[in-house]
Amino acid sequence: MNPYNFRKVFIRYVALLFGLMLFIYLFIILIYSWQVNKEVEETSRKQLQSVVETLNNGQSVNEGHPYFIVQSNYIVSNHTPFSTDALQSDITADRRTSFMWKHHHFYYQIDKGLLNDGSMVYSLSDSSDYEETKILLYNLLLVLLLITLVLIVGAAYYLAIKPVRAYELMLERHRVFIQNASHEMKTPLASVSLGIDYVNALEGTHLSDGSKNALSKMKNEVRYLQSLITRTLNIRQEDDAVMMINAAEVLDELIEQQNDLYAVKVRPAYEHPLYYMIAPDKLKQMVTILLDNAVKHNSPEVSIELLAKVEGGLRIEVLDNGQGIDAKRIERIFDRYYRGNPSIDGSGIGLTLLKELVTEMGGTIEVKSELNKKTSFILNL
Protein backbone atom coordinates (compact mmCIF):
# COMPACT_ATOMS: atom_id res chain seq x y z
CA MET A 1 0.00 0.00 0.00
CA ASN A 2 1.37 3.43 -0.95
CA PRO A 3 1.96 5.87 1.94
CA TYR A 4 -0.59 8.64 2.45
CA ASN A 5 0.91 11.88 1.11
CA PHE A 6 -0.94 14.69 2.90
CA ARG A 7 0.67 17.46 0.84
CA LYS A 8 -0.33 15.95 -2.51
CA VAL A 9 -3.87 15.15 -1.34
CA PHE A 10 -4.30 18.67 0.09
CA ILE A 11 -3.10 20.32 -3.14
CA ARG A 12 -5.35 18.03 -5.20
CA TYR A 13 -8.43 18.94 -3.12
CA VAL A 14 -7.63 22.67 -3.38
CA ALA A 15 -7.14 22.42 -7.15
CA LEU A 16 -10.35 20.44 -7.68
CA LEU A 17 -12.53 22.67 -5.49
CA PHE A 18 -11.03 25.90 -6.84
CA GLY A 19 -11.38 24.65 -10.42
CA LEU A 20 -15.05 23.85 -9.78
CA MET A 21 -15.77 27.27 -8.26
CA LEU A 22 -13.84 29.05 -11.03
CA PHE A 23 -15.88 27.18 -13.63
CA ILE A 24 -19.12 28.25 -11.91
CA TYR A 25 -18.03 31.90 -11.71
CA LEU A 26 -16.89 32.01 -15.33
CA PHE A 27 -20.16 30.40 -16.38
CA ILE A 28 -22.11 33.09 -14.50
CA ILE A 29 -20.03 35.87 -16.06
CA LEU A 30 -20.40 34.50 -19.58
CA ILE A 31 -24.15 34.00 -19.27
CA TYR A 32 -24.66 37.46 -17.79
CA SER A 33 -22.41 39.16 -20.37
CA TRP A 34 -24.17 37.36 -23.19
CA GLN A 35 -27.57 38.40 -21.90
CA VAL A 36 -26.53 42.05 -21.37
CA ASN A 37 -24.85 42.29 -24.78
CA LYS A 38 -27.89 40.79 -26.42
CA GLU A 39 -30.16 43.34 -24.77
CA VAL A 40 -27.84 46.23 -25.70
CA GLU A 41 -27.65 45.10 -29.33
CA GLU A 42 -31.43 44.70 -29.61
CA THR A 43 -32.00 48.17 -28.15
CA SER A 44 -29.38 49.68 -30.45
CA ARG A 45 -30.84 48.02 -33.57
CA LYS A 46 -34.31 49.26 -32.73
CA GLN A 47 -32.94 52.78 -32.29
CA LEU A 48 -31.11 52.59 -35.65
CA GLN A 49 -34.25 51.35 -37.36
CA SER A 50 -36.23 54.23 -35.86
CA VAL A 51 -33.60 56.79 -36.99
CA VAL A 52 -33.45 55.36 -40.55
CA GLU A 53 -37.24 55.32 -40.95
CA THR A 54 -37.57 58.84 -39.57
CA LEU A 55 -34.87 60.28 -41.87
CA ASN A 56 -36.21 58.44 -44.93
CA ASN A 57 -39.62 59.97 -44.24
CA GLY A 58 -38.09 63.44 -44.07
CA GLN A 59 -38.95 63.90 -40.40
CA SER A 60 -36.89 65.14 -37.46
CA VAL A 61 -35.21 62.56 -35.23
CA ASN A 62 -35.88 62.65 -31.51
CA GLU A 63 -33.07 64.49 -29.69
CA GLY A 64 -32.68 61.49 -27.38
CA HIS A 65 -31.33 59.47 -30.35
CA PRO A 66 -27.84 60.78 -31.24
CA TYR A 67 -26.69 60.06 -34.81
CA PHE A 68 -24.54 61.39 -37.63
CA ILE A 69 -24.57 60.99 -41.41
CA VAL A 70 -21.60 60.09 -43.59
CA GLN A 71 -21.22 60.63 -47.32
CA SER A 72 -18.09 59.67 -49.27
CA ASN A 73 -16.37 58.81 -45.96
CA TYR A 74 -16.94 62.28 -44.53
CA ILE A 75 -19.40 63.36 -41.86
CA VAL A 76 -21.90 65.74 -43.38
CA SER A 77 -24.35 65.97 -40.46
CA ASN A 78 -23.53 65.55 -36.76
CA HIS A 79 -26.35 65.24 -34.22
CA THR A 80 -24.27 63.96 -31.29
CA PRO A 81 -22.61 65.66 -28.27
CA PHE A 82 -19.18 64.73 -29.72
CA SER A 83 -16.92 66.63 -32.07
CA THR A 84 -16.83 65.72 -35.75
CA ASP A 85 -13.08 65.08 -35.58
CA ALA A 86 -13.52 62.54 -32.77
CA LEU A 87 -16.25 60.73 -34.66
CA GLN A 88 -14.32 60.85 -37.93
CA SER A 89 -11.14 59.33 -36.44
CA ASP A 90 -12.67 56.76 -34.10
CA ILE A 91 -15.85 55.54 -35.77
CA THR A 92 -15.99 56.01 -39.52
CA ALA A 93 -12.72 54.10 -40.01
CA ASP A 94 -14.29 50.98 -38.48
CA ARG A 95 -15.84 48.80 -41.19
CA ARG A 96 -18.05 46.81 -38.85
CA THR A 97 -21.81 47.40 -38.97
CA SER A 98 -22.19 47.07 -35.20
CA PHE A 99 -19.54 47.57 -32.48
CA MET A 100 -18.84 49.09 -29.07
CA TRP A 101 -17.18 52.54 -28.85
CA LYS A 102 -15.55 53.85 -25.67
CA HIS A 103 -15.10 57.58 -25.33
CA HIS A 104 -13.53 58.72 -22.10
CA HIS A 105 -15.62 56.95 -19.42
CA PHE A 106 -18.66 56.37 -21.60
CA TYR A 107 -19.66 53.40 -23.71
CA TYR A 108 -21.77 53.57 -26.87
CA GLN A 109 -23.15 50.82 -29.06
CA ILE A 110 -22.64 51.91 -32.66
CA ASP A 111 -24.91 50.64 -35.43
CA LYS A 112 -24.92 51.91 -39.01
CA GLY A 113 -27.54 51.70 -41.74
CA LEU A 114 -28.14 52.91 -45.30
CA LEU A 115 -30.47 55.75 -46.11
CA ASN A 116 -32.51 56.05 -49.33
CA ASP A 117 -30.15 58.70 -50.76
CA GLY A 118 -27.17 56.32 -50.41
CA SER A 119 -25.61 58.04 -47.41
CA MET A 120 -24.67 56.13 -44.28
CA VAL A 121 -26.23 56.91 -40.91
CA TYR A 122 -24.53 56.01 -37.62
CA SER A 123 -26.76 55.57 -34.55
CA LEU A 124 -25.23 55.88 -31.05
CA SER A 125 -26.90 54.06 -28.17
CA ASP A 126 -25.59 54.86 -24.69
CA SER A 127 -24.72 51.58 -22.93
CA SER A 128 -22.61 53.03 -20.09
CA ASP A 129 -25.05 51.85 -17.41
CA TYR A 130 -24.89 48.30 -18.75
CA GLU A 131 -21.08 48.32 -18.84
CA GLU A 132 -20.83 49.77 -15.33
CA THR A 133 -23.17 47.07 -14.09
CA LYS A 134 -21.02 44.40 -15.74
CA ILE A 135 -17.82 45.82 -14.20
CA LEU A 136 -19.50 45.93 -10.79
CA LEU A 137 -20.55 42.32 -11.18
CA TYR A 138 -17.04 41.28 -12.24
CA ASN A 139 -15.49 43.02 -9.23
CA LEU A 140 -18.07 41.52 -6.88
CA LEU A 141 -17.46 38.03 -8.27
CA LEU A 142 -13.70 38.55 -7.94
CA VAL A 143 -14.09 39.39 -4.26
CA LEU A 144 -16.37 36.40 -3.78
CA LEU A 145 -13.84 34.22 -5.60
CA LEU A 146 -11.05 35.29 -3.22
CA ILE A 147 -13.29 34.67 -0.19
CA THR A 148 -14.27 31.30 -1.63
CA LEU A 149 -10.60 30.45 -2.16
CA VAL A 150 -9.96 30.93 1.56
CA LEU A 151 -12.95 28.73 2.38
CA ILE A 152 -11.77 26.16 -0.16
CA VAL A 153 -8.33 25.97 1.48
CA GLY A 154 -10.01 25.34 4.84
CA ALA A 155 -12.34 22.71 3.38
CA ALA A 156 -9.49 21.01 1.52
CA TYR A 157 -7.39 20.92 4.69
CA TYR A 158 -10.28 19.32 6.58
CA LEU A 159 -10.87 16.72 3.85
CA ALA A 160 -7.16 15.93 3.58
CA ILE A 161 -6.45 15.78 7.32
CA LYS A 162 -9.45 13.57 8.11
CA PRO A 163 -7.87 10.31 6.80
CA VAL A 164 -4.63 11.22 8.60
CA ARG A 165 -6.45 11.55 11.92
CA ALA A 166 -8.27 8.26 11.33
CA TYR A 167 -4.98 6.56 10.41
CA GLU A 168 -3.21 7.97 13.47
CA LEU A 169 -6.02 6.72 15.70
CA MET A 170 -5.90 3.27 14.11
CA LEU A 171 -2.11 3.20 14.41
CA GLU A 172 -2.26 4.18 18.08
CA ARG A 173 -4.83 1.47 18.83
CA HIS A 174 -2.70 -1.02 16.94
CA ARG A 175 0.39 0.01 18.90
CA VAL A 176 -1.43 -0.24 22.23
CA PHE A 177 -2.78 -3.67 21.33
CA ILE A 178 0.66 -4.98 20.37
CA GLN A 179 2.25 -3.53 23.47
CA ASN A 180 -0.43 -5.00 25.72
CA ALA A 181 -0.11 -8.42 24.08
CA SER A 182 3.68 -8.27 24.24
CA HIS A 183 3.61 -7.22 27.88
CA GLU A 184 1.45 -10.22 28.76
CA MET A 185 4.02 -12.51 27.12
CA LYS A 186 6.86 -11.27 29.33
CA THR A 187 5.78 -13.21 32.40
CA PRO A 188 5.50 -16.69 30.82
CA LEU A 189 8.79 -16.18 28.98
CA ALA A 190 10.48 -15.13 32.20
CA SER A 191 9.09 -18.26 33.85
CA VAL A 192 10.50 -20.45 31.05
CA SER A 193 13.88 -18.72 31.36
CA LEU A 194 13.92 -19.24 35.14
CA GLY A 195 12.88 -22.87 34.65
CA ILE A 196 15.82 -23.45 32.30
CA ASP A 197 18.20 -21.82 34.80
CA TYR A 198 16.71 -23.94 37.60
CA VAL A 199 17.23 -27.19 35.68
CA ASN A 200 20.80 -26.19 34.84
CA ALA A 201 21.54 -25.26 38.45
CA LEU A 202 20.07 -28.35 40.13
CA GLU A 203 20.40 -31.03 37.48
CA GLY A 204 23.34 -29.75 35.47
CA THR A 205 25.78 -32.39 36.68
CA HIS A 206 23.39 -35.21 35.76
CA LEU A 207 22.40 -33.99 32.30
CA SER A 208 23.87 -35.40 29.14
CA ASP A 209 25.71 -33.18 26.71
CA GLY A 210 22.76 -33.38 24.32
CA SER A 211 20.36 -32.22 27.03
CA LYS A 212 22.64 -29.37 28.02
CA ASN A 213 22.92 -28.32 24.38
CA ALA A 214 19.12 -28.40 23.99
CA LEU A 215 18.66 -26.28 27.14
CA SER A 216 21.25 -23.80 25.87
CA LYS A 217 19.39 -23.40 22.57
CA MET A 218 16.12 -22.96 24.42
CA LYS A 219 17.71 -20.25 26.54
CA ASN A 220 19.00 -18.45 23.44
CA GLU A 221 15.56 -18.54 21.80
CA VAL A 222 13.93 -17.21 24.95
CA ARG A 223 16.42 -14.34 25.00
CA TYR A 224 15.66 -13.65 21.35
CA LEU A 225 11.91 -13.52 22.05
CA GLN A 226 12.51 -11.29 25.04
CA SER A 227 14.53 -8.88 22.88
CA LEU A 228 11.72 -8.77 20.30
CA ILE A 229 9.21 -8.00 23.06
CA THR A 230 11.46 -5.29 24.48
CA ARG A 231 11.70 -3.61 21.08
CA THR A 232 7.93 -3.84 20.69
CA LEU A 233 7.25 -2.32 24.09
CA ASN A 234 9.67 0.49 23.25
CA ILE A 235 8.25 0.97 19.79
CA ARG A 236 9.20 4.64 19.62
CA GLN A 237 12.86 4.15 20.46
CA GLU A 238 15.58 4.36 17.82
CA ASP A 239 16.37 1.44 15.55
CA ASP A 240 18.33 -1.55 16.85
CA ALA A 241 21.99 -0.83 17.46
CA VAL A 242 24.12 -1.56 14.42
CA MET A 243 27.48 -3.15 15.20
CA MET A 244 30.29 -5.01 13.50
CA ILE A 245 29.54 -8.72 13.80
CA ASN A 246 30.61 -11.98 12.26
CA ALA A 247 27.45 -12.66 10.25
CA ALA A 248 28.65 -16.25 9.62
CA GLU A 249 28.23 -17.08 13.31
CA VAL A 250 24.62 -15.85 13.29
CA LEU A 251 23.92 -17.88 10.14
CA ASP A 252 25.51 -20.98 11.72
CA GLU A 253 23.19 -20.61 14.69
CA LEU A 254 20.13 -20.30 12.46
CA ILE A 255 21.09 -23.32 10.36
CA GLU A 256 21.59 -25.41 13.49
CA GLN A 257 18.21 -24.27 14.80
CA GLN A 258 16.43 -25.15 11.56
CA ASN A 259 18.13 -28.54 11.33
CA ASP A 260 17.03 -29.36 14.89
CA LEU A 261 13.43 -28.31 14.30
CA TYR A 262 12.76 -29.87 10.90
CA ALA A 263 13.68 -32.98 8.98
CA VAL A 264 14.85 -30.76 6.10
CA LYS A 265 18.54 -29.97 6.33
CA VAL A 266 19.93 -26.57 5.41
CA ARG A 267 23.44 -26.58 3.96
CA PRO A 268 25.77 -23.60 4.51
CA ALA A 269 27.56 -22.15 1.48
CA TYR A 270 29.68 -19.31 2.83
CA GLU A 271 33.10 -18.71 4.26
CA HIS A 272 34.16 -17.68 7.77
CA PRO A 273 34.36 -14.94 8.89
CA LEU A 274 31.78 -12.59 7.32
CA TYR A 275 32.27 -9.27 9.11
CA TYR A 276 29.57 -6.70 8.48
CA MET A 277 27.90 -3.73 10.23
CA ILE A 278 24.32 -4.80 11.00
CA ALA A 279 21.86 -5.26 13.86
CA PRO A 280 22.21 -8.96 14.83
CA ASP A 281 18.54 -9.45 15.72
CA LYS A 282 17.36 -8.01 12.40
CA LEU A 283 19.72 -10.28 10.49
CA LYS A 284 18.43 -13.24 12.45
CA GLN A 285 14.80 -12.22 11.88
CA MET A 286 15.20 -11.83 8.10
CA VAL A 287 17.07 -15.09 7.51
CA THR A 288 14.68 -17.01 9.79
CA ILE A 289 11.74 -15.88 7.66
CA LEU A 290 13.46 -17.05 4.47
CA LEU A 291 14.44 -20.45 5.92
CA ASP A 292 10.98 -21.03 7.42
CA ASN A 293 9.33 -20.32 4.06
CA ALA A 294 11.72 -22.60 2.20
CA VAL A 295 10.96 -25.45 4.63
CA LYS A 296 7.18 -24.97 4.94
CA HIS A 297 6.45 -24.64 1.21
CA ASN A 298 8.39 -27.71 0.09
CA SER A 299 8.50 -31.44 0.74
CA PRO A 300 10.94 -32.95 3.31
CA GLU A 301 13.16 -34.13 0.44
CA VAL A 302 13.96 -30.58 -0.66
CA SER A 303 17.54 -29.38 -0.68
CA ILE A 304 18.13 -25.91 0.83
CA GLU A 305 21.29 -23.88 0.63
CA LEU A 306 22.16 -20.72 2.52
CA LEU A 307 24.69 -18.60 0.63
CA ALA A 308 26.30 -15.42 1.92
CA LYS A 309 29.18 -13.13 1.01
CA VAL A 310 30.36 -9.59 1.65
CA GLU A 311 31.08 -7.54 -1.48
CA GLY A 312 30.51 -3.89 -0.72
CA GLY A 313 27.32 -4.99 1.04
CA LEU A 314 26.04 -8.20 2.56
CA ARG A 315 24.45 -10.57 0.02
CA ILE A 316 22.37 -13.44 1.39
CA GLU A 317 20.66 -16.05 -0.77
CA VAL A 318 18.37 -18.91 0.23
CA LEU A 319 18.16 -21.41 -2.62
CA ASP A 320 16.02 -24.55 -2.84
CA ASN A 321 15.17 -27.12 -5.52
CA GLY A 322 11.51 -27.42 -4.50
CA GLN A 323 8.17 -26.77 -6.15
CA GLY A 324 8.92 -23.18 -7.22
CA ILE A 325 6.60 -20.19 -7.50
CA ASP A 326 4.36 -19.34 -10.43
CA ALA A 327 5.39 -16.08 -12.15
CA LYS A 328 1.94 -14.57 -11.57
CA ARG A 329 2.16 -15.21 -7.83
CA ILE A 330 5.66 -13.74 -7.41
CA GLU A 331 4.21 -10.23 -7.72
CA ARG A 332 1.88 -10.88 -4.77
CA ILE A 333 3.95 -12.90 -2.33
CA PHE A 334 4.99 -9.75 -0.46
CA ASP A 335 1.38 -8.58 -0.01
CA ARG A 336 0.20 -8.73 3.58
CA TYR A 337 -1.96 -11.80 4.37
CA TYR A 338 -1.42 -13.27 0.90
CA ARG A 339 -0.92 -17.05 1.04
CA GLY A 340 0.08 -18.79 -2.15
CA ASN A 341 -0.94 -22.19 -0.74
CA PRO A 342 -3.85 -21.92 1.77
CA SER A 343 -3.34 -25.56 2.83
CA ILE A 344 -0.04 -24.63 4.51
CA ASP A 345 -0.16 -23.13 7.99
CA GLY A 346 0.83 -19.49 8.16
CA SER A 347 -0.46 -15.95 8.56
CA GLY A 348 0.80 -14.51 5.29
CA ILE A 349 2.78 -11.70 6.93
CA GLY A 350 6.30 -13.19 7.04
CA LEU A 351 7.46 -12.02 3.61
CA THR A 352 5.72 -8.67 4.11
CA LEU A 353 7.70 -8.16 7.31
CA LEU A 354 10.86 -9.25 5.49
CA LYS A 355 10.36 -6.67 2.76
CA GLU A 356 9.73 -3.94 5.33
CA LEU A 357 12.93 -4.82 7.20
CA VAL A 358 15.00 -4.87 4.00
CA THR A 359 13.51 -1.54 2.86
CA GLU A 360 14.25 0.07 6.24
CA MET A 361 17.89 -0.93 5.82
CA GLY A 362 18.02 0.54 2.33
CA GLY A 363 18.46 -2.88 0.73
CA THR A 364 16.71 -4.83 -1.99
CA ILE A 365 15.14 -8.25 -2.27
CA GLU A 366 14.99 -10.30 -5.46
CA VAL A 367 13.06 -13.47 -6.23
CA LYS A 368 13.94 -15.96 -8.97
CA SER A 369 11.90 -19.11 -9.45
CA GLU A 370 11.05 -21.87 -11.94
CA LEU A 371 8.11 -24.19 -11.35
CA ASN A 372 9.13 -27.61 -10.05
CA LYS A 373 12.81 -26.67 -10.33
CA LYS A 374 14.09 -24.04 -7.95
CA THR A 375 13.42 -20.88 -5.99
CA SER A 376 15.95 -18.26 -4.90
CA PHE A 377 15.45 -15.36 -2.50
CA ILE A 378 18.33 -12.85 -2.65
CA LEU A 379 18.86 -10.09 -0.10
CA ASN A 380 21.28 -7.27 -0.88
CA LEU A 381 21.88 -5.27 2.29
Steps between C-alpha positions, in 0.01 A plus 500: 500500500637843405559744789245777551650824366315781679661777294400349165146420617457852643620665177275271294192591708580873474549475123179302447282723719650823365465375142133420564428842652693678223296313240176607672609865520614511138173339395305769688708778344463363148125450531449846648725670242324320218160604629604865553668524159196350336273755665732789407519387137122460472443847646762651270354334188153624584637852544683481164186376329302788650763756387515357144121496460467852638770644270366316194159653569653847517414546867706624794668242723433509872781684682539200731635298203849631411615428143715633218497460122797410282538554127813404305672414831443847643254608767250738348255523792582458870218469754708372793666670802843407355726690265509409132875436517456246781227319311693512173818348649347243734182378333486547125827309451343188653345282229279301734124559488462467877765550772570652841666845522663631818545873534657614823291323768196442282400203289289517184362225281551609140273373223499627142238479227440621144267784419296530178736765357798262535656672800594309813344578837670410829277456807653531850333318788631580848587172676711645784256382768516145366881502491525645851266230624715233335820642654332511841395139461851396394655674801242350735561151361876552533461584868272201548753282318779607738276438803402163356867415447564548872201280582618243246844481664332437836267237354785330314710491817211340689441240227871421473571485874200279579658174369824591680318533832318171441829330408677641806219375723512155341879493530485598867243229575713251311809603696318475833365157410844369404659645810232353725532158336879515516493605864284200588757271336784624721392306807472152342829551316669605822361187665641281220838673531504448878396137451794442265738663750351288780552175308857600416574593861353191668533232235794628299744236621261218408401622154647359184684722257205480261260616771728785599528605136120492461454712815759748373314540170173544685659771712629680190156491336337633815749787505424569135125513570560723799702741284219511242249577776725771642524668160123477461432652840742781416358548154595867483866451584772521236579208273696201630866572561713427196836341578781314330425129530607174346184432299620141437458417869139623498430297185659190658268537797194531277596198290550291813162614631322412176670161477390418856140605441433344160592189308617722212869579523639840408851499355733798555679645197712784635842560643606603851520774612242735343549832679230757437333797675142393577254454786535130597133451589382644168736273309371204696137602443540539122687174441261308728206613287672383181598160645154442650335571164739272314424215743122548531427533127694193388511127565744349757722382213580855390858620498559847651816703480587816689753712311661818629788729409618854564572705187443865576181390676372179652341263246292213637329239284271214600479250215286186478415243232134470602166565335575859393268799472276585207603826328155651558522436874850647542355851469267435795707298744604815687139617545382485859284193579554353153550122514600326181398160641209527751551136606830593668488650848599864517371854540626644173698781664852351511616617157326835550698551820816391318450758227437773757820412687707495180351833386574661838864400458513647151544158340325305228343158472485295181307183423588251226296185452415224251206268559602158630868594472628763738433816696753762609450790740788751485553776755742782422560700817 
